[in-house]
Amino acid sequence: MTQRSDVPADPPAGDRDARVPDEAAGAVPSPNADEIRRIGLSNALREVTAPLHRRAEKAGAISDIVRGRSSRAAYALLLRNLHAVYEAIERGLDRHRATPAVRHVVRDEVFRAGAIALDLENLCGGSAAAAAVPLLPEGRAYAEAVTASADGDGVGLIGHAYTRYLGDLSGGQTVSQVLARTLGLDADKRNIYRFAAIGDLDAYKDGYRAAIDRAAYETDRPDAILAEAMRAFRLNIALFWAVQAAAGGAAARAGTPAPVD
């Protein structure tokens, strides 16, 4: 996709939120609990987050990766910040293994924090170098939001699990191929997208969505799951732009963001 002439210049760092839409910016209105259960929570999540999902795919560091304009340093920075996010998600899911609703999405085979840590070490040339990659304010804010979602009954974690894990199982597979082709990353640097314990990814995704649907019947707040998933997408978008800016990504150097439509 070519850069559109009507896309505004990249806002300064202090105005990053201008790039990140809220629920009122084209998102589908959130259905009530009965409607969510009728259509299926996974379907409701897909429909409500669709506008944000499209923007996330074209934001900052992710846009640079899929267009072949990224660098190993930028990818390492993205991984470092996602590692903090996945640690928070998986810490929360461990805490809620027996909690109604949340228990349906606690799947060790999709946990990614360990895989990301290994990728970082392999990419950076050792644990000391990996530890030196910084955690950006946006990465910290994302991880803190996940931690907060684990409070109480923890149902908000389902929104975060949906956003990250199904993303890794779906579009993440394409990202992995692009990284191999454009940055020459071997498989030992792309463990985040390798699911050795899962044979059929498509069948697994169907089962995971079915588990999410079942979760809606064990909480009186399925709408809170939708709200947290939307929040997760906004946090991802903010992080992708921040990584690009910090790493001097392609669109950042050009002074304009990737198109959002």
MARZAMAR-373971 format. One line per field, with one value per residue (C-alpha): residue number from 1; z, y, x. Coordinates in Angstrom, 1 decimal. Example, Ala and Ser with C-alpha at 12.3 -4.5 7.8 and 13.67 -1.06 7.14 Angstrom:
REM MARZAMAR-373971
i (1 2)
z (7.8 7.1)
y (-4.5 -1.1)
x (12.3 13.7)
***
This chain:
REM MARZAMAR-373971
i (1 2 3 4 5 6 7 8 9 10 11 12 13 14 15 16 17 18 19 20 21 22 23 24 25 26 27 28 29 30 31 32 33 34 35 36 37 38 39 40 41 42 43 44 45 46 47 48 49 50 51 52 53 54 55 56 57 58 59 60 61 62 63 64 65 66 67 68 69 70 71 72 73 74 75 76 77 78 79 80 81 82 83 84 85 86 87 88 89 90 91 92 93 94 95 96 97 98 99 100 101 102 103 104 105 106 107 108 109 110 111 112 113 114 115 116 117 118 119 120 121 122 123 124 125 126 127 128 129 130 131 132 133 134 135 136 137 138 139 140 141 142 143 144 145 146 147 148 149 150 151 152 153 154 155 156 157 158 159 160 161 162 163 164 165 166 167 168 169 170 171 172 173 174 175 176 177 178 179 180 181 182 183 184 185 186 187 188 189 190 191 192 193 194 195 196 197 198 199 200 201 202 203 204 205 206 207 208 209 210 211 212 213 214 215 216 217 218 219 220 221 222 223 224 225 226 227 228 229 230 231 232 233 234 235 236 237 238 239 240 241 242 243 244 245 246 247 248 249 250 251 252 253 254 255 256 257 258 259 260 261)
z (0.0 -1.0 1.4 1.1 0.7 3.0 6.0 8.6 9.7 12.7 15.9 18.4 21.1 23.6 21.3 20.7 21.9 18.8 16.9 19.1 18.6 21.5 21.5 20.0 16.9 14.6 16.9 16.9 19.9 22.6 22.9 26.2 28.1 26.6 23.1 23.6 24.7 21.8 19.0 20.9 22.9 20.3 17.5 19.6 20.3 16.6 15.6 18.3 17.9 14.1 13.6 16.2 14.8 11.3 12.8 14.9 11.7 10.2 13.2 13.8 14.3 13.0 9.8 9.4 9.9 7.4 4.8 5.2 6.7 10.2 11.8 14.3 16.9 16.4 16.6 19.8 21.3 20.4 21.9 25.1 25.7 24.7 27.1 30.0 28.7 28.4 31.8 33.2 31.2 32.2 35.8 35.9 34.2 36.6 39.4 38.0 36.8 38.8 38.5 36.7 33.1 33.1 33.6 30.0 28.5 30.7 28.2 29.0 25.4 24.1 26.9 25.2 27.9 28.0 24.2 24.0 26.6 24.5 21.3 23.0 24.2 20.8 19.0 21.2 21.7 25.4 28.5 29.5 26.2 26.2 29.7 28.4 25.9 27.5 28.7 27.2 29.1 26.7 27.4 31.1 30.8 28.9 31.4 34.3 32.6 32.2 35.9 36.9 34.8 36.9 40.0 41.4 39.2 36.5 33.6 31.8 31.2 28.7 26.5 26.7 26.0 23.0 21.6 22.0 21.7 18.8 17.1 17.5 16.2 13.2 11.8 13.8 11.5 8.6 10.7 11.4 7.7 6.9 9.7 8.3 4.8 5.4 8.6 8.0 11.5 12.1 13.8 17.1 17.0 16.2 19.0 19.9 16.7 17.1 18.9 19.1 21.3 18.8 15.7 13.8 14.4 12.6 14.7 17.8 17.1 16.7 20.0 21.7 20.4 21.6 25.0 25.0 24.1 27.1 29.4 28.6 30.5 33.7 34.2 34.5 32.9 29.4 28.3 30.5 28.4 25.2 26.9 28.0 24.5 23.0 25.6 24.7 21.0 21.9 24.1 21.3 18.9 21.3 21.9 18.2 17.5 20.5 19.4 15.9 17.3 19.7 17.1 14.3 12.1 8.4 8.8 11.8 9.6 6.9 9.4 8.7 10.2 8.2 6.8 9.1 6.5)
y (0.0 3.4 6.3 8.5 12.2 13.1 11.2 13.8 14.1 12.0 13.8 14.7 12.3 14.1 13.7 10.0 9.4 11.3 8.2 5.8 5.7 5.3 3.4 6.3 6.5 4.1 1.1 -1.0 -0.4 -2.9 -5.4 -6.3 -9.5 -11.5 -10.4 -11.3 -14.8 -15.2 -14.3 -15.8 -13.8 -14.5 -13.1 -10.1 -9.5 -9.7 -7.3 -4.8 -4.6 -4.7 -1.0 -1.0 -4.2 -2.6 0.4 -1.9 -3.8 -0.5 1.1 2.0 -0.9 -3.5 -1.6 -1.4 -5.2 -6.2 -3.7 -5.1 -1.8 -2.9 -3.7 -6.3 -3.5 -2.4 -6.0 -6.6 -3.5 -4.6 -8.1 -6.6 -4.6 -7.4 -9.6 -7.4 -7.6 -11.4 -11.8 -9.8 -11.8 -15.1 -14.1 -13.1 -16.3 -18.5 -16.7 -17.4 -21.0 -22.1 -18.8 -19.2 -17.8 -17.1 -20.8 -21.4 -19.4 -20.6 -22.7 -23.3 -24.3 -20.7 -18.9 -16.8 -15.1 -17.9 -18.0 -14.3 -14.3 -17.0 -15.0 -11.9 -13.7 -15.3 -12.0 -9.9 -12.4 -13.2 -12.5 -9.5 -7.8 -8.7 -7.2 -3.9 -3.5 -0.8 -1.1 1.9 3.9 2.5 -1.0 -0.5 1.1 -1.9 -4.4 -2.3 -2.3 -6.1 -6.4 -4.2 -6.3 -9.4 -7.8 -9.2 -11.9 -11.2 -11.5 -8.6 -11.0 -12.8 -9.7 -9.6 -13.3 -13.0 -10.0 -11.4 -15.2 -15.4 -12.7 -14.8 -17.9 -16.0 -12.9 -13.7 -16.6 -14.2 -11.8 -14.7 -15.4 -11.8 -11.6 -14.7 -13.2 -9.6 -9.7 -13.2 -14.4 -18.1 -20.1 -19.8 -16.1 -16.5 -18.8 -16.4 -17.6 -21.3 -23.5 -26.9 -28.4 -27.5 -29.6 -27.9 -24.2 -23.6 -26.3 -25.0 -21.5 -22.8 -24.5 -21.4 -19.3 -21.9 -21.7 -18.0 -18.4 -20.7 -18.2 -15.7 -18.0 -17.9 -14.2 -11.5 -9.0 -10.3 -6.6 -6.0 -8.5 -6.5 -3.3 -4.7 -6.2 -2.7 -1.3 -3.9 -2.9 0.7 -0.1 -2.2 0.7 3.1 0.6 0.0 3.7 4.2 1.4 2.8 6.3 5.0 2.8 5.3 3.2 3.8 5.9 7.8 8.8 9.9 12.0 10.3 7.3 4.3 4.8 4.0 3.1)
x (0.0 1.4 1.7 -1.4 -0.8 -3.6 -2.1 -1.0 2.6 3.6 2.6 5.4 6.1 3.9 0.9 1.2 -2.4 -3.6 -2.6 -4.6 -8.3 -10.7 -14.0 -15.8 -13.5 -15.2 -15.4 -18.6 -20.9 -20.5 -23.4 -25.0 -24.3 -27.2 -26.3 -22.6 -23.6 -26.0 -23.5 -20.5 -17.9 -15.2 -17.3 -18.2 -14.5 -13.6 -16.4 -15.9 -12.1 -12.0 -11.4 -8.6 -7.2 -6.8 -5.0 -2.7 -1.6 -0.4 1.1 4.8 7.1 4.7 4.3 8.0 8.3 5.7 7.0 10.6 11.8 12.7 16.0 17.2 17.6 14.0 12.8 14.7 13.2 9.7 10.4 11.8 8.6 6.3 8.1 7.0 3.4 3.4 4.9 2.0 -0.6 0.8 1.3 -2.4 -3.5 -1.5 -3.2 -6.7 -6.2 -9.2 -11.3 -14.6 -14.5 -10.7 -9.8 -11.0 -8.1 -5.3 -3.3 0.4 1.1 0.5 2.4 5.1 7.2 9.8 10.0 10.5 13.2 15.0 14.6 16.0 19.1 19.7 19.1 21.2 24.0 23.5 21.5 23.6 23.0 19.3 18.9 20.3 17.4 15.2 11.6 9.8 7.1 4.5 5.6 5.5 2.1 0.8 2.2 0.7 -2.7 -2.6 -1.7 -4.6 -7.0 -6.1 -7.6 -10.8 -12.3 -9.7 -12.1 -10.3 -7.4 -9.5 -9.5 -5.7 -5.3 -7.5 -5.6 -2.1 -2.3 -4.8 -2.7 0.5 -1.3 -2.7 -1.0 2.1 2.8 3.1 5.3 7.6 8.0 8.7 11.3 13.1 13.1 13.9 16.1 17.5 16.3 16.8 14.2 16.0 15.3 11.6 10.4 7.6 5.8 6.6 4.1 5.8 3.0 0.3 -0.1 -2.9 -2.9 -6.3 -8.0 -6.4 -7.6 -11.2 -10.9 -9.5 -12.4 -14.9 -13.2 -13.6 -17.3 -17.8 -16.2 -19.0 -21.4 -19.3 -19.2 -21.9 -19.5 -18.6 -18.8 -15.8 -13.9 -14.7 -13.7 -10.3 -9.6 -10.2 -7.9 -5.3 -5.4 -4.9 -2.0 -0.5 -0.8 0.8 3.7 4.2 4.6 6.9 9.2 9.4 10.2 12.8 14.5 14.2 12.0 11.3 8.1 9.6 12.5 10.1 8.2 4.9 3.1 1.9 -1.6 -4.5 -7.2)
***
